[in-house]
Amino acid sequence: MHAYIVKTGDGYLYPFADDVSLTDHEDQAGHFLSMDEAHRVAQGRGYREGSYDVLAVDVDVHKLIRQ
């Protein structure tokens, strides 16, 4: 299954304490269920189109279960 991660010039976005933070490690990046969701989160954090990349990654479906 594919999920999407956001890579910015500052690092990868990942959820932390009901917010979004940054990490240098791709394996710690937050997984988004759609490209649209990934774009919305990046733009909501102030990144403009073209200043970040949304990358498709293969993930285990069980890791995407959200509570």
CHARMM internal coordinates of N, CA and C (Angstrom, degrees):
IC EDIT
DIST 1 N 1 CA 1.4416
DIST 1 CA 1 C 1.5247
ANGL 1 N 1 CA 1 C 108.61
DIST 1 C 2 N 1.3302
ANGL 1 CA 1 C 2 N 115.94
DIHE 1 N 1 CA 1 C 2 N 146.52
DIST 2 N 2 CA 1.4607
ANGL 1 C 2 N 2 CA 121.00
DIHE 1 CA 1 C 2 N 2 CA 177.49
DIST 2 CA 2 C 1.5214
ANGL 2 N 2 CA 2 C 111.05
DIHE 1 C 2 N 2 CA 2 C -97.33
DIST 2 C 3 N 1.2934
ANGL 2 CA 2 C 3 N 114.67
DIHE 2 N 2 CA 2 C 3 N 143.57
DIST 3 N 3 CA 1.4607
ANGL 2 C 3 N 3 CA 123.03
DIHE 2 CA 2 C 3 N 3 CA 167.33
DIST 3 CA 3 C 1.5204
ANGL 3 N 3 CA 3 C 104.88
DIHE 2 C 3 N 3 CA 3 C -130.32
DIST 3 C 4 N 1.2974
ANGL 3 CA 3 C 4 N 116.23
DIHE 3 N 3 CA 3 C 4 N 176.84
DIST 4 N 4 CA 1.4578
ANGL 3 C 4 N 4 CA 120.33
DIHE 3 CA 3 C 4 N 4 CA -176.06
DIST 4 CA 4 C 1.5177
ANGL 4 N 4 CA 4 C 109.64
DIHE 3 C 4 N 4 CA 4 C -128.70
DIST 4 C 5 N 1.3324
ANGL 4 CA 4 C 5 N 115.62
DIHE 4 N 4 CA 4 C 5 N 140.67
DIST 5 N 5 CA 1.4537
ANGL 4 C 5 N 5 CA 121.80
DIHE 4 CA 4 C 5 N 5 CA 175.93
DIST 5 CA 5 C 1.5235
ANGL 5 N 5 CA 5 C 108.23
DIHE 4 C 5 N 5 CA 5 C -122.12
DIST 5 C 6 N 1.3182
ANGL 5 CA 5 C 6 N 115.84
DIHE 5 N 5 CA 5 C 6 N 159.13
DIST 6 N 6 CA 1.4655
ANGL 5 C 6 N 6 CA 121.16
DIHE 5 CA 5 C 6 N 6 CA -179.25
DIST 6 CA 6 C 1.5247
ANGL 6 N 6 CA 6 C 108.81
DIHE 5 C 6 N 6 CA 6 C -113.91
DIST 6 C 7 N 1.3442
ANGL 6 CA 6 C 7 N 114.87
DIHE 6 N 6 CA 6 C 7 N 122.67
DIST 7 N 7 CA 1.4624
ANGL 6 C 7 N 7 CA 121.28
DIHE 6 CA 6 C 7 N 7 CA 176.58
DIST 7 CA 7 C 1.5252
ANGL 7 N 7 CA 7 C 108.12
DIHE 6 C 7 N 7 CA 7 C -109.89
DIST 7 C 8 N 1.3174
ANGL 7 CA 7 C 8 N 116.09
DIHE 7 N 7 CA 7 C 8 N 123.31
DIST 8 N 8 CA 1.4661
ANGL 7 C 8 N 8 CA 121.56
DIHE 7 CA 7 C 8 N 8 CA 178.06
DIST 8 CA 8 C 1.5282
ANGL 8 N 8 CA 8 C 108.41
DIHE 7 C 8 N 8 CA 8 C -114.87
DIST 8 C 9 N 1.2934
ANGL 8 CA 8 C 9 N 117.00
DIHE 8 N 8 CA 8 C 9 N 174.43
DIST 9 N 9 CA 1.4560
ANGL 8 C 9 N 9 CA 120.68
DIHE 8 CA 8 C 9 N 9 CA 174.47
DIST 9 CA 9 C 1.5157
ANGL 9 N 9 CA 9 C 112.31
DIHE 8 C 9 N 9 CA 9 C -66.12
DIST 9 C 10 N 1.3274
ANGL 9 CA 9 C 10 N 115.99
DIHE 9 N 9 CA 9 C 10 N -17.67
DIST 10 N 10 CA 1.4639
ANGL 9 C 10 N 10 CA 122.11
DIHE 9 CA 9 C 10 N 10 CA -179.88
DIST 10 CA 10 C 1.5194
ANGL 10 N 10 CA 10 C 113.23
DIHE 9 C 10 N 10 CA 10 C -93.73
DIST 10 C 11 N 1.3177
ANGL 10 CA 10 C 11 N 117.59
DIHE 10 N 10 CA 10 C 11 N -13.52
DIST 11 N 11 CA 1.4581
ANGL 10 C 11 N 11 CA 122.16
DIHE 10 CA 10 C 11 N 11 CA -177.66
DIST 11 CA 11 C 1.5180
ANGL 11 N 11 CA 11 C 110.48
DIHE 10 C 11 N 11 CA 11 C 137.83
DIST 11 C 12 N 1.3220
ANGL 11 CA 11 C 12 N 115.99
DIHE 11 N 11 CA 11 C 12 N -168.60
DIST 12 N 12 CA 1.4618
ANGL 11 C 12 N 12 CA 122.78
DIHE 11 CA 11 C 12 N 12 CA 179.14
DIST 12 CA 12 C 1.5241
ANGL 12 N 12 CA 12 C 109.41
DIHE 11 C 12 N 12 CA 12 C -93.47
DIST 12 C 13 N 1.3240
ANGL 12 CA 12 C 13 N 116.28
DIHE 12 N 12 CA 12 C 13 N 139.29
DIST 13 N 13 CA 1.4605
ANGL 12 C 13 N 13 CA 119.77
DIHE 12 CA 12 C 13 N 13 CA 176.91
DIST 13 CA 13 C 1.5250
ANGL 13 N 13 CA 13 C 109.89
DIHE 12 C 13 N 13 CA 13 C -76.47
DIST 13 C 14 N 1.3315
ANGL 13 CA 13 C 14 N 115.88
DIHE 13 N 13 CA 13 C 14 N 140.51
DIST 14 N 14 CA 1.4613
ANGL 13 C 14 N 14 CA 119.92
DIHE 13 CA 13 C 14 N 14 CA 172.95
DIST 14 CA 14 C 1.5219
ANGL 14 N 14 CA 14 C 109.54
DIHE 13 C 14 N 14 CA 14 C -148.05
DIST 14 C 15 N 1.3396
ANGL 14 CA 14 C 15 N 116.02
DIHE 14 N 14 CA 14 C 15 N 145.57
DIST 15 N 15 CA 1.4647
ANGL 14 C 15 N 15 CA 119.67
DIHE 14 CA 14 C 15 N 15 CA -179.30
DIST 15 CA 15 C 1.5280
ANGL 15 N 15 CA 15 C 110.53
DIHE 14 C 15 N 15 CA 15 C -71.39
DIST 15 C 16 N 1.3311
ANGL 15 CA 15 C 16 N 114.94
DIHE 15 N 15 CA 15 C 16 N 141.21
DIST 16 N 16 CA 1.4602
ANGL 15 C 16 N 16 CA 120.19
DIHE 15 CA 15 C 16 N 16 CA 179.31
DIST 16 CA 16 C 1.5196
ANGL 16 N 16 CA 16 C 108.50
DIHE 15 C 16 N 16 CA 16 C -155.18
DIST 16 C 17 N 1.3204
ANGL 16 CA 16 C 17 N 117.18
DIHE 16 N 16 CA 16 C 17 N 120.88
DIST 17 N 17 CA 1.4698
ANGL 16 C 17 N 17 CA 123.37
DIHE 16 CA 16 C 17 N 17 CA 175.13
DIST 17 CA 17 C 1.5284
ANGL 17 N 17 CA 17 C 112.07
DIHE 16 C 17 N 17 CA 17 C 50.55
DIST 17 C 18 N 1.3219
ANGL 17 CA 17 C 18 N 116.62
DIHE 17 N 17 CA 17 C 18 N 55.18
DIST 18 N 18 CA 1.4695
ANGL 17 C 18 N 18 CA 122.84
DIHE 17 CA 17 C 18 N 18 CA 178.97
DIST 18 CA 18 C 1.5206
ANGL 18 N 18 CA 18 C 113.26
DIHE 17 C 18 N 18 CA 18 C 60.19
DIST 18 C 19 N 1.3215
ANGL 18 CA 18 C 19 N 117.36
DIHE 18 N 18 CA 18 C 19 N 25.19
DIST 19 N 19 CA 1.4565
ANGL 18 C 19 N 19 CA 122.90
DIHE 18 CA 18 C 19 N 19 CA 177.93
DIST 19 CA 19 C 1.5246
ANGL 19 N 19 CA 19 C 107.08
DIHE 18 C 19 N 19 CA 19 C -142.93
DIST 19 C 20 N 1.3058
ANGL 19 CA 19 C 20 N 116.89
DIHE 19 N 19 CA 19 C 20 N -169.24
DIST 20 N 20 CA 1.4594
ANGL 19 C 20 N 20 CA 121.75
DIHE 19 CA 19 C 20 N 20 CA 177.01
DIST 20 CA 20 C 1.5161
ANGL 20 N 20 CA 20 C 107.53
DIHE 19 C 20 N 20 CA 20 C -126.13
DIST 20 C 21 N 1.3241
ANGL 20 CA 20 C 21 N 116.24
DIHE 20 N 20 CA 20 C 21 N 135.25
DIST 21 N 21 CA 1.4540
ANGL 20 C 21 N 21 CA 121.66
DIHE 20 CA 20 C 21 N 21 CA 179.53
DIST 21 CA 21 C 1.5254
ANGL 21 N 21 CA 21 C 108.47
DIHE 20 C 21 N 21 CA 21 C -125.18
DIST 21 C 22 N 1.3200
ANGL 21 CA 21 C 22 N 117.11
DIHE 21 N 21 CA 21 C 22 N -167.45
DIST 22 N 22 CA 1.4617
ANGL 21 C 22 N 22 CA 122.26
DIHE 21 CA 21 C 22 N 22 CA -178.23
DIST 22 CA 22 C 1.5168
ANGL 22 N 22 CA 22 C 110.63
DIHE 21 C 22 N 22 CA 22 C -125.14
DIST 22 C 23 N 1.3302
ANGL 22 CA 22 C 23 N 115.61
DIHE 22 N 22 CA 22 C 23 N 149.03
DIST 23 N 23 CA 1.4537
ANGL 22 C 23 N 23 CA 121.99
DIHE 22 CA 22 C 23 N 23 CA 173.93
DIST 23 CA 23 C 1.5238
ANGL 23 N 23 CA 23 C 108.17
DIHE 22 C 23 N 23 CA 23 C -140.10
DIST 23 C 24 N 1.3189
ANGL 23 CA 23 C 24 N 116.39
DIHE 23 N 23 CA 23 C 24 N 153.98
DIST 24 N 24 CA 1.4660
ANGL 23 C 24 N 24 CA 121.42
DIHE 23 CA 23 C 24 N 24 CA 175.78
DIST 24 CA 24 C 1.5225
ANGL 24 N 24 CA 24 C 111.49
DIHE 23 C 24 N 24 CA 24 C -86.56
DIST 24 C 25 N 1.3188
ANGL 24 CA 24 C 25 N 116.94
DIHE 24 N 24 CA 24 C 25 N -7.83
DIST 25 N 25 CA 1.4627
ANGL 24 C 25 N 25 CA 121.56
DIHE 24 CA 24 C 25 N 25 CA -171.87
DIST 25 CA 25 C 1.5285
ANGL 25 N 25 CA 25 C 111.46
DIHE 24 C 25 N 25 CA 25 C -105.54
DIST 25 C 26 N 1.3202
ANGL 25 CA 25 C 26 N 115.89
DIHE 25 N 25 CA 25 C 26 N 118.54
DIST 26 N 26 CA 1.4661
ANGL 25 C 26 N 26 CA 120.74
DIHE 25 CA 25 C 26 N 26 CA -178.79
DIST 26 CA 26 C 1.5247
ANGL 26 N 26 CA 26 C 111.93
DIHE 25 C 26 N 26 CA 26 C -57.90
DIST 26 C 27 N 1.3361
ANGL 26 CA 26 C 27 N 117.35
DIHE 26 N 26 CA 26 C 27 N -36.36
DIST 27 N 27 CA 1.4665
ANGL 26 C 27 N 27 CA 119.65
DIHE 26 CA 26 C 27 N 27 CA -177.61
DIST 27 CA 27 C 1.5306
ANGL 27 N 27 CA 27 C 112.84
DIHE 26 C 27 N 27 CA 27 C -70.54
DIST 27 C 28 N 1.3336
ANGL 27 CA 27 C 28 N 118.30
DIHE 27 N 27 CA 27 C 28 N -9.91
DIST 28 N 28 CA 1.4623
ANGL 27 C 28 N 28 CA 121.99
DIHE 27 CA 27 C 28 N 28 CA 176.53
DIST 28 CA 28 C 1.5290
ANGL 28 N 28 CA 28 C 112.29
DIHE 27 C 28 N 28 CA 28 C -101.60
DIST 28 C 29 N 1.3271
ANGL 28 CA 28 C 29 N 116.41
DIHE 28 N 28 CA 28 C 29 N -0.70
DIST 29 N 29 CA 1.4699
ANGL 28 C 29 N 29 CA 120.61
DIHE 28 CA 28 C 29 N 29 CA -177.86
DIST 29 CA 29 C 1.5231
ANGL 29 N 29 CA 29 C 110.67
DIHE 28 C 29 N 29 CA 29 C -64.36
DIST 29 C 30 N 1.3200
ANGL 29 CA 29 C 30 N 115.57
DIHE 29 N 29 CA 29 C 30 N 148.26
DIST 30 N 30 CA 1.4619
ANGL 29 C 30 N 30 CA 120.86
DIHE 29 CA 29 C 30 N 30 CA 176.21
DIST 30 CA 30 C 1.5130
ANGL 30 N 30 CA 30 C 110.73
DIHE 29 C 30 N 30 CA 30 C -70.57
DIST 30 C 31 N 1.3142
ANGL 30 CA 30 C 31 N 117.01
DIHE 30 N 30 CA 30 C 31 N 139.39
DIST 31 N 31 CA 1.4632
ANGL 30 C 31 N 31 CA 122.31
DIHE 30 CA 30 C 31 N 31 CA 178.39
DIST 31 CA 31 C 1.5208
ANGL 31 N 31 CA 31 C 109.91
DIHE 30 C 31 N 31 CA 31 C -97.92
DIST 31 C 32 N 1.3118
ANGL 31 CA 31 C 32 N 115.08
DIHE 31 N 31 CA 31 C 32 N 128.50
DIST 32 N 32 CA 1.4586
ANGL 31 C 32 N 32 CA 121.54
DIHE 31 CA 31 C 32 N 32 CA 178.56
DIST 32 CA 32 C 1.5211
ANGL 32 N 32 CA 32 C 108.55
DIHE 31 C 32 N 32 CA 32 C -110.32
DIST 32 C 33 N 1.3179
ANGL 32 CA 32 C 33 N 116.46
DIHE 32 N 32 CA 32 C 33 N 146.19
DIST 33 N 33 CA 1.4618
ANGL 32 C 33 N 33 CA 121.36
DIHE 32 CA 32 C 33 N 33 CA -174.70
DIST 33 CA 33 C 1.5185
ANGL 33 N 33 CA 33 C 113.39
DIHE 32 C 33 N 33 CA 33 C -77.23
DIST 33 C 34 N 1.3270
ANGL 33 CA 33 C 34 N 117.70
DIHE 33 N 33 CA 33 C 34 N -20.50
DIST 34 N 34 CA 1.4665
ANGL 33 C 34 N 34 CA 120.54
DIHE 33 CA 33 C 34 N 34 CA 179.76
DIST 34 CA 34 C 1.5210
ANGL 34 N 34 CA 34 C 109.50
DIHE 33 C 34 N 34 CA 34 C -144.44
DIST 34 C 35 N 1.3315
ANGL 34 CA 34 C 35 N 115.00
DIHE 34 N 34 CA 34 C 35 N 159.20
DIST 35 N 35 CA 1.4613
ANGL 34 C 35 N 35 CA 119.61
DIHE 34 CA 34 C 35 N 35 CA 175.64
DIST 35 CA 35 C 1.5206
ANGL 35 N 35 CA 35 C 110.18
DIHE 34 C 35 N 35 CA 35 C -62.41
DIST 35 C 36 N 1.3295
ANGL 35 CA 35 C 36 N 116.17
DIHE 35 N 35 CA 35 C 36 N -37.81
DIST 36 N 36 CA 1.4607
ANGL 35 C 36 N 36 CA 120.73
DIHE 35 CA 35 C 36 N 36 CA -179.61
DIST 36 CA 36 C 1.5298
ANGL 36 N 36 CA 36 C 110.89
DIHE 35 C 36 N 36 CA 36 C -60.54
DIST 36 C 37 N 1.3256
ANGL 36 CA 36 C 37 N 116.55
DIHE 36 N 36 CA 36 C 37 N -44.78
DIST 37 N 37 CA 1.4662
ANGL 36 C 37 N 37 CA 120.40
DIHE 36 CA 36 C 37 N 37 CA 178.61
DIST 37 CA 37 C 1.5291
ANGL 37 N 37 CA 37 C 110.41
DIHE 36 C 37 N 37 CA 37 C -61.85
DIST 37 C 38 N 1.3253
ANGL 37 CA 37 C 38 N 117.23
DIHE 37 N 37 CA 37 C 38 N -43.05
DIST 38 N 38 CA 1.4622
ANGL 37 C 38 N 38 CA 121.24
DIHE 37 CA 37 C 38 N 38 CA 179.42
DIST 38 CA 38 C 1.5289
ANGL 38 N 38 CA 38 C 110.81
DIHE 37 C 38 N 38 CA 38 C -61.93
DIST 38 C 39 N 1.3311
ANGL 38 CA 38 C 39 N 117.04
DIHE 38 N 38 CA 38 C 39 N -43.78
DIST 39 N 39 CA 1.4713
ANGL 38 C 39 N 39 CA 120.85
DIHE 38 CA 38 C 39 N 39 CA 177.68
DIST 39 CA 39 C 1.5291
ANGL 39 N 39 CA 39 C 110.88
DIHE 38 C 39 N 39 CA 39 C -62.32
DIST 39 C 40 N 1.3323
ANGL 39 CA 39 C 40 N 117.38
DIHE 39 N 39 CA 39 C 40 N -44.56
DIST 40 N 40 CA 1.4690
ANGL 39 C 40 N 40 CA 120.85
DIHE 39 CA 39 C 40 N 40 CA -179.10
DIST 40 CA 40 C 1.5308
ANGL 40 N 40 CA 40 C 111.45
DIHE 39 C 40 N 40 CA 40 C -60.52
DIST 40 C 41 N 1.3313
ANGL 40 CA 40 C 41 N 116.33
DIHE 40 N 40 CA 40 C 41 N -42.85
DIST 41 N 41 CA 1.4641
ANGL 40 C 41 N 41 CA 120.03
DIHE 40 CA 40 C 41 N 41 CA -179.69
DIST 41 CA 41 C 1.5293
ANGL 41 N 41 CA 41 C 110.07
DIHE 40 C 41 N 41 CA 41 C -65.74
DIST 41 C 42 N 1.3266
ANGL 41 CA 41 C 42 N 117.34
DIHE 41 N 41 CA 41 C 42 N -46.39
DIST 42 N 42 CA 1.4712
ANGL 41 C 42 N 42 CA 120.46
DIHE 41 CA 41 C 42 N 42 CA -179.89
DIST 42 CA 42 C 1.5237
ANGL 42 N 42 CA 42 C 110.84
DIHE 41 C 42 N 42 CA 42 C -60.67
DIST 42 C 43 N 1.3179
ANGL 42 CA 42 C 43 N 116.69
DIHE 42 N 42 CA 42 C 43 N -46.33
DIST 43 N 43 CA 1.4608
ANGL 42 C 43 N 43 CA 120.10
DIHE 42 CA 42 C 43 N 43 CA -178.71
DIST 43 CA 43 C 1.5230
ANGL 43 N 43 CA 43 C 111.09
DIHE 42 C 43 N 43 CA 43 C -69.54
DIST 43 C 44 N 1.3135
ANGL 43 CA 43 C 44 N 117.12
DIHE 43 N 43 CA 43 C 44 N -31.26
DIST 44 N 44 CA 1.4549
ANGL 43 C 44 N 44 CA 121.12
DIHE 43 CA 43 C 44 N 44 CA 175.98
DIST 44 CA 44 C 1.5242
ANGL 44 N 44 CA 44 C 112.63
DIHE 43 C 44 N 44 CA 44 C -67.07
DIST 44 C 45 N 1.3246
ANGL 44 CA 44 C 45 N 116.36
DIHE 44 N 44 CA 44 C 45 N -22.65
DIST 45 N 45 CA 1.4679
ANGL 44 C 45 N 45 CA 121.61
DIHE 44 CA 44 C 45 N 45 CA 177.25
DIST 45 CA 45 C 1.5283
ANGL 45 N 45 CA 45 C 111.29
DIHE 44 C 45 N 45 CA 45 C -92.06
DIST 45 C 46 N 1.3451
ANGL 45 CA 45 C 46 N 117.15
DIHE 45 N 45 CA 45 C 46 N 5.08
DIST 46 N 46 CA 1.4610
ANGL 45 C 46 N 46 CA 120.50
DIHE 45 CA 45 C 46 N 46 CA 175.27
DIST 46 CA 46 C 1.5132
ANGL 46 N 46 CA 46 C 115.62
DIHE 45 C 46 N 46 CA 46 C 97.65
DIST 46 C 47 N 1.3259
ANGL 46 CA 46 C 47 N 117.75
DIHE 46 N 46 CA 46 C 47 N 1.52
DIST 47 N 47 CA 1.4630
ANGL 46 C 47 N 47 CA 119.92
DIHE 46 CA 46 C 47 N 47 CA 177.55
DIST 47 CA 47 C 1.5236
ANGL 47 N 47 CA 47 C 109.16
DIHE 46 C 47 N 47 CA 47 C -81.84
DIST 47 C 48 N 1.3115
ANGL 47 CA 47 C 48 N 115.73
DIHE 47 N 47 CA 47 C 48 N 136.80
DIST 48 N 48 CA 1.4628
ANGL 47 C 48 N 48 CA 120.71
DIHE 47 CA 47 C 48 N 48 CA 179.70
DIST 48 CA 48 C 1.5192
ANGL 48 N 48 CA 48 C 110.03
DIHE 47 C 48 N 48 CA 48 C -96.99
DIST 48 C 49 N 1.3232
ANGL 48 CA 48 C 49 N 115.18
DIHE 48 N 48 CA 48 C 49 N 152.35
DIST 49 N 49 CA 1.4658
ANGL 48 C 49 N 49 CA 121.45
DIHE 48 CA 48 C 49 N 49 CA 176.82
DIST 49 CA 49 C 1.5283
ANGL 49 N 49 CA 49 C 108.83
DIHE 48 C 49 N 49 CA 49 C -48.91
DIST 49 C 50 N 1.3158
ANGL 49 CA 49 C 50 N 116.82
DIHE 49 N 49 CA 49 C 50 N 129.84
DIST 50 N 50 CA 1.4581
ANGL 49 C 50 N 50 CA 121.86
DIHE 49 CA 49 C 50 N 50 CA -178.64
DIST 50 CA 50 C 1.5209
ANGL 50 N 50 CA 50 C 113.49
DIHE 49 C 50 N 50 CA 50 C 97.04
DIST 50 C 51 N 1.3373
ANGL 50 CA 50 C 51 N 117.34
DIHE 50 N 50 CA 50 C 51 N -14.95
DIST 51 N 51 CA 1.4666
ANGL 50 C 51 N 51 CA 120.02
DIHE 50 CA 50 C 51 N 51 CA 179.01
DIST 51 CA 51 C 1.5298
ANGL 51 N 51 CA 51 C 111.76
DIHE 50 C 51 N 51 CA 51 C -99.06
DIST 51 C 52 N 1.3148
ANGL 51 CA 51 C 52 N 116.32
DIHE 51 N 51 CA 51 C 52 N 4.76
DIST 52 N 52 CA 1.4621
ANGL 51 C 52 N 52 CA 121.72
DIHE 51 CA 51 C 52 N 52 CA 178.14
DIST 52 CA 52 C 1.5242
ANGL 52 N 52 CA 52 C 108.46
DIHE 51 C 52 N 52 CA 52 C -150.96
DIST 52 C 53 N 1.3156
ANGL 52 CA 52 C 53 N 116.11
DIHE 52 N 52 CA 52 C 53 N 162.66
DIST 53 N 53 CA 1.4616
ANGL 52 C 53 N 53 CA 122.32
DIHE 52 CA 52 C 53 N 53 CA 176.31
DIST 53 CA 53 C 1.5152
ANGL 53 N 53 CA 53 C 108.98
DIHE 52 C 53 N 53 CA 53 C -121.56
DIST 53 C 54 N 1.3188
ANGL 53 CA 53 C 54 N 115.78
DIHE 53 N 53 CA 53 C 54 N 141.10
DIST 54 N 54 CA 1.4585
ANGL 53 C 54 N 54 CA 121.76
DIHE 53 CA 53 C 54 N 54 CA 171.49
DIST 54 CA 54 C 1.5234
ANGL 54 N 54 CA 54 C 106.02
DIHE 53 C 54 N 54 CA 54 C -103.31
DIST 54 C 55 N 1.3197
ANGL 54 CA 54 C 55 N 116.13
DIHE 54 N 54 CA 54 C 55 N 120.49
DIST 55 N 55 CA 1.4562
ANGL 54 C 55 N 55 CA 122.45
DIHE 54 CA 54 C 55 N 55 CA -175.98
DIST 55 CA 55 C 1.5224
ANGL 55 N 55 CA 55 C 110.83
DIHE 54 C 55 N 55 CA 55 C -112.20
DIST 55 C 56 N 1.3223
ANGL 55 CA 55 C 56 N 116.42
DIHE 55 N 55 CA 55 C 56 N 135.77
DIST 56 N 56 CA 1.4676
ANGL 55 C 56 N 56 CA 121.06
DIHE 55 CA 55 C 56 N 56 CA 174.52
DIST 56 CA 56 C 1.5246
ANGL 56 N 56 CA 56 C 108.29
DIHE 55 C 56 N 56 CA 56 C -83.50
DIST 56 C 57 N 1.3192
ANGL 56 CA 56 C 57 N 116.40
DIHE 56 N 56 CA 56 C 57 N 134.32
DIST 57 N 57 CA 1.4618
ANGL 56 C 57 N 57 CA 121.83
DIHE 56 CA 56 C 57 N 57 CA 177.71
DIST 57 CA 57 C 1.5252
ANGL 57 N 57 CA 57 C 108.83
DIHE 56 C 57 N 57 CA 57 C -132.03
DIST 57 C 58 N 1.3223
ANGL 57 CA 57 C 58 N 116.02
DIHE 57 N 57 CA 57 C 58 N 148.15
DIST 58 N 58 CA 1.4614
ANGL 57 C 58 N 58 CA 120.74
DIHE 57 CA 57 C 58 N 58 CA 174.85
DIST 58 CA 58 C 1.5213
ANGL 58 N 58 CA 58 C 108.55
DIHE 57 C 58 N 58 CA 58 C -81.96
DIST 58 C 59 N 1.3208
ANGL 58 CA 58 C 59 N 116.29
DIHE 58 N 58 CA 58 C 59 N 132.81
DIST 59 N 59 CA 1.4650
ANGL 58 C 59 N 59 CA 120.67
DIHE 58 CA 58 C 59 N 59 CA 179.69
DIST 59 CA 59 C 1.5206
ANGL 59 N 59 CA 59 C 110.25
DIHE 58 C 59 N 59 CA 59 C -138.47
DIST 59 C 60 N 1.3119
ANGL 59 CA 59 C 60 N 114.61
DIHE 59 N 59 CA 59 C 60 N 158.58
DIST 60 N 60 CA 1.4551
ANGL 59 C 60 N 60 CA 122.08
DIHE 59 CA 59 C 60 N 60 CA 172.94
DIST 60 CA 60 C 1.5269
ANGL 60 N 60 CA 60 C 107.46
DIHE 59 C 60 N 60 CA 60 C -74.93
DIST 60 C 61 N 1.3160
ANGL 60 CA 60 C 61 N 117.56
DIHE 60 N 60 CA 60 C 61 N 128.02
DIST 61 N 61 CA 1.4658
ANGL 60 C 61 N 61 CA 121.79
DIHE 60 CA 60 C 61 N 61 CA -176.42
DIST 61 CA 61 C 1.5283
ANGL 61 N 61 CA 61 C 111.80
DIHE 60 C 61 N 61 CA 61 C -55.94
DIST 61 C 62 N 1.3164
ANGL 61 CA 61 C 62 N 118.61
DIHE 61 N 61 CA 61 C 62 N -30.76
DIST 62 N 62 CA 1.4682
ANGL 61 C 62 N 62 CA 121.80
DIHE 61 CA 61 C 62 N 62 CA -179.15
DIST 62 CA 62 C 1.5305
ANGL 62 N 62 CA 62 C 112.32
DIHE 61 C 62 N 62 CA 62 C -67.87
DIST 62 C 63 N 1.3331
ANGL 62 CA 62 C 63 N 117.09
DIHE 62 N 62 CA 62 C 63 N -24.44
DIST 63 N 63 CA 1.4602
ANGL 62 C 63 N 63 CA 120.26
DIHE 62 CA 62 C 63 N 63 CA 178.29
DIST 63 CA 63 C 1.5217
ANGL 63 N 63 CA 63 C 111.73
DIHE 62 C 63 N 63 CA 63 C -76.88
DIST 63 C 64 N 1.3297
ANGL 63 CA 63 C 64 N 117.15
DIHE 63 N 63 CA 63 C 64 N -13.08
DIST 64 N 64 CA 1.4596
ANGL 63 C 64 N 64 CA 120.96
DIHE 63 CA 63 C 64 N 64 CA -178.31
DIST 64 CA 64 C 1.5144
ANGL 64 N 64 CA 64 C 112.90
DIHE 63 C 64 N 64 CA 64 C -94.35
DIST 64 C 65 N 1.3092
ANGL 64 CA 64 C 65 N 117.91
DIHE 64 N 64 CA 64 C 65 N -4.78
DIST 65 N 65 CA 1.4597
ANGL 64 C 65 N 65 CA 120.41
DIHE 64 CA 64 C 65 N 65 CA -179.94
DIST 65 CA 65 C 1.5217
ANGL 65 N 65 CA 65 C 108.53
DIHE 64 C 65 N 65 CA 65 C -66.26
DIST 65 C 66 N 1.3247
ANGL 65 CA 65 C 66 N 115.37
DIHE 65 N 65 CA 65 C 66 N 123.67
DIST 66 N 66 CA 1.4633
ANGL 65 C 66 N 66 CA 120.51
DIHE 65 CA 65 C 66 N 66 CA -177.36
DIST 66 CA 66 C 1.5119
ANGL 66 N 66 CA 66 C 109.39
DIHE 65 C 66 N 66 CA 66 C -108.09
DIST 66 C 67 N 1.3116
ANGL 66 CA 66 C 67 N 115.63
DIHE 66 N 66 CA 66 C 67 N 144.00
DIST 67 N 67 CA 1.4584
ANGL 66 C 67 N 67 CA 119.82
DIHE 66 CA 66 C 67 N 67 CA -179.89
DIST 67 CA 67 C 1.4938
ANGL 67 N 67 CA 67 C 111.02
DIHE 66 C 67 N 67 CA 67 C -95.84
END
COOR INIT
IC SEED 1 N 1 CA 1 C
IC BUILD
